Amino acid sequence: MIVALDAMGGDNAPDVNVEGAIEAIRETDDIEVILVGNKDVLTEKLHARLHMKDMATKATANMLDSKRITIRHSSEVVEMNEAATLALRKKKDSSIRVAVDLVKSGEANAVVSAGHSGVAMTTALLYLGKLSGVDRPAIGVVMPTLNGRFLLIDSGANVDCKPVNLLQFAYMGSAYVKTVFAEKSPRIGMISIGEEDTKGNELTKEAFKLLKDSNLNFVGNIEGKDVFFDTADVVVCDGFIGNTVLKLSEGLSDVFMKMLKRELSSLWFGKLSYLLLRPAIRNFKKLMNYEEYGGAPLLGIDGTCIISHGRSTAKAIRNAIKVANKLAKNNLHKQISEELSSINCSSINGKELLNVNCKYKEKEFVKG
Amino acid sequence: MIVALDAMGGDNAPDVNVEGAIEAIRETDDIEVILVGNKDVLTEKLHARLHMKDMATKATANMLDSKRITIRHSSEVVEMNEAATLALRKKKDSSIRVAVDLVKSGEANAVVSAGHSGVAMTTALLYLGKLSGVDRPAIGVVMPTLNGRFLLIDSGANVDCKPVNLLQFAYMGSAYVKTVFAEKSPRIGMISIGEEDTKGNELTKEAFKLLKDSNLNFVGNIEGKDVFFDTADVVVCDGFIGNTVLKLSEGLSDVFMKMLKRELSSLWFGKLSYLLLRPAIRNFKKLMNYEEYGGAPLLGIDGTCIISHGRSTAKAIRNAIKVANKLAKNNLHKQISEELSSINCSSINGKELLNVNCKYKEKEFVKG
């Protein structure tokens, strides 16, 4: 697959982007990367890489020779703190816009950006378009659990949702888990403040009814304390909750490590035990580390787009490119489209759907 | 202070309730407890306690002699899975209702319940009443941080909030921190998905304006990843978010301990190091353990009411009674009332307040 990488996006761009692309190509044999950004800057970075006297130099030269890594010029960059609306209107030749256009024109199969996430999402949405049956695309993030993982959707694209949005997130998440993790019947849960049907806020109580009446494998409400104990494969929530869950987990695991280190240093054998424990701590960190996951797909658009953390390292970019490759290869957006079109309307309570103002469902329901 | 304890409320009632009351009295010299519940059952439990041949027996006898522990009969109990509305209407002589009535009549200074939290909150609200200036009472939970603590408000009483509710939570939380932790100018933060003013959902964006225009020490939006790093003394959010934060933290610390244990056991010196590390791990657990905090105050009502975890142990009940004693002694509800009445209306943008349908503010603003 050919991945268009927004080589100018992210706090550490373009260095980590170039390095991440080289690593991704070196570690696989089916990925090509188009670095999108300032041609002079990127050429210089690649050449500097070629002149480094390390083991990777020859491999990089091979990549360039084989055209597995190429450069596509763009004259503008969207800065991280820029107003999204302005950037979208003014910067027609930004690296993210050109990268998305490569997917639109079919020159690339997927796009990866660690730049301004609002601009990246909107650009992908505007130029690749939404899948039929999707009101709002959402970000899915794979999170670790005690013995596995779950997809958290929406992780931050939509801060104010309607019940039907959550239902659509569930279908998109289900398609993701079927495709990427080969689960036949993904368990769908929804974050709420109690397990009972009646617990929750207005949004989740209405969404509960829709999910219960759907043909998904809905396992009910899940409380915050249970999400990390393998209770569901897809955890649905609005983007405000999802983003809070994501960032809280990041902060808590960070504070845990610091507290543990402090507790250890108060013991007389503290330093020794920290050394002994380092492998265990490293494994835990790895589990909670966004770099390992690389990036999160924007689900519900007609194409493959990976949104990476602004603070992405080369490792994170490398993994994001790999994820993009996997999703594009599996045609995830087509799977989502199919999943949504396969909704058995007669098994869903039409009245409920009308109540929550679900246009596409309404239409399908009338048709059926 | 005299604490009315709902002795029949909670998963492990009445045993842990009786034991917790005895412990609280033994460890302090200014607390009296009225055990509210079935007289025969409670008398039997207390007597059984007297016949235990441990060190506490004599102390318990002394408590009974000195009337520091007494029993008030109530003929009914609200079960944990009961429908709240029905229980409130039908069970006029429930232990929680009788306990609240003791505060209302002035026979007790505070009430503690680990029973059905919805019923406990509503009973306290109905019979003790709201403070003037409060639209919705909220639950405040003290949470640990790397080097201190913060009050999370609302932790679950109100799942759907208006901006003005968050403003009131901020004032209530500010009064709590001033009174209980003796902070002169508590830092108020609000959970959102980005630090900038413009980040958030409809609710938080409106609430941001109110908080910014208030006379509180508002430090702005706080992301989930920063709440545990001493960024604020009071963290404001709606009850759905608050409850999710609370339960997610519980779940994550649990999974963290399990992962660490597993990682350790995979090392050849794993068992040994786990033994060596036990004190450090115990300290860490203590920090994240709800038992230590005992219970959470329902803030905004005209009296002192502590809501404890349904799974409360004797230790949790003991600590809840101590917290109740402290808050009642400090007259926290009077402090909150004062804090709310001290709002400098001229420093708040009146138009904003009218927009968000803030009755009491509107009135005060017109007055001012």
Boltz contact constraints between the chains, C-beta under 6 A:
constraints:
  - contact:
      token1: [A, 146]
      token2: [B, 255]
      max_distance: 6.0
  - contact:
      token1: [A, 146]
      token2: [B, 258]
      max_distance: 6.0
  - contact:
      token1: [A, 159]
      token2: [B, 201]
      max_distance: 6.0
  - contact:
      token1: [A, 160]
      token2: [B, 201]
      max_distance: 6.0
  - contact:
      token1: [A, 160]
      token2: [B, 202]
      max_distance: 6.0
  - contact:
      token1: [A, 193]
      token2: [B, 240]
      max_distance: 6.0
  - contact:
      token1: [A, 193]
      token2: [B, 243]
      max_distance: 6.0
  - contact:
      token1: [A, 201]
      token2: [B, 159]
      max_distance: 6.0
  - contact:
      token1: [A, 201]
      token2: [B, 160]
      max_distance: 6.0
  - contact:
      token1: [A, 201]
      token2: [B, 240]
      max_distance: 6.0
  - contact:
      token1: [A, 202]
      token2: [B, 160]
      max_distance: 6.0
  - contact:
      token1: [A, 223]
      token2: [B, 247]
      max_distance: 6.0
  - contact:
      token1: [A, 224]
      token2: [B, 244]
      max_distance: 6.0
  - contact:
      token1: [A, 224]
      token2: [B, 247]
      max_distance: 6.0
  - contact:
      token1: [A, 224]
      token2: [B, 248]
      max_distance: 6.0
  - contact:
      token1: [A, 224]
      token2: [B, 251]
      max_distance: 6.0
  - contact:
      token1: [A, 225]
      token2: [B, 247]
      max_distance: 6.0
  - contact:
      token1: [A, 225]
      token2: [B, 250]
      max_distance: 6.0
  - contact:
      token1: [A, 225]
      token2: [B, 251]
      max_distance: 6.0
  - contact:
      token1: [A, 228]
      token2: [B, 251]
      max_distance: 6.0
  - contact:
      token1: [A, 228]
      token2: [B, 255]
      max_distance: 6.0
  - contact:
      token1: [A, 240]
      token2: [B, 193]
      max_distance: 6.0
  - contact:
      token1: [A, 240]
      token2: [B, 201]
      max_distance: 6.0
  - contact:
      token1: [A, 243]
      token2: [B, 193]
      max_distance: 6.0
  - contact:
      token1: [A, 244]
      token2: [B, 224]
      max_distance: 6.0
  - contact:
      token1: [A, 247]
      token2: [B, 223]
      max_distance: 6.0
  - contact:
      token1: [A, 247]
      token2: [B, 224]
      max_distance: 6.0
  - contact:
      token1: [A, 247]
      token2: [B, 225]
      max_distance: 6.0
  - contact:
      token1: [A, 248]
      token2: [B, 224]
      max_distance: 6.0
  - contact:
      token1: [A, 248]
      token2: [B, 248]
      max_distance: 6.0
  - contact:
      token1: [A, 250]
      token2: [B, 225]
      max_distance: 6.0
  - contact:
      token1: [A, 251]
      token2: [B, 224]
      max_distance: 6.0
  - contact:
      token1: [A, 251]
      token2: [B, 225]
      max_distance: 6.0
  - contact:
      token1: [A, 251]
      token2: [B, 228]
      max_distance: 6.0
  - contact:
      token1: [A, 252]
      token2: [B, 252]
      max_distance: 6.0
  - contact:
      token1: [A, 255]
      token2: [B, 146]
      max_distance: 6.0
  - contact:
      token1: [A, 255]
      token2: [B, 228]
      max_distance: 6.0
  - contact:
      token1: [A, 256]
      token2: [B, 256]
      max_distance: 6.0
  - contact:
      token1: [A, 258]
      token2: [B, 146]
      max_distance: 6.0
  - contact:
      token1: [A, 259]
      token2: [B, 284]
      max_distance: 6.0
  - contact:
      token1: [A, 263]
      token2: [B, 280]
      max_distance: 6.0
  - contact:
      token1: [A, 263]
      token2: [B, 283]
      max_distance: 6.0
  - contact:
      token1: [A, 263]
      token2: [B, 284]
      max_distance: 6.0
  - contact:
      token1: [A, 264]
      token2: [B, 280]
      max_distance: 6.0
  - contact:
      token1: [A, 276]
      token2: [B, 273]
      max_distance: 6.0
  - contact:
      token1: [A, 280]
      token2: [B, 263]
      max_distance: 6.0
  - contact:
      token1: [A, 280]
      token2: [B, 264]
      max_distance: 6.0
  - contact:
      token1: [A, 283]
      token2: [B, 263]
      max_distance: 6.0
  - contact:
      token1: [A, 284]
      token2: [B, 259]
      max_distance: 6.0
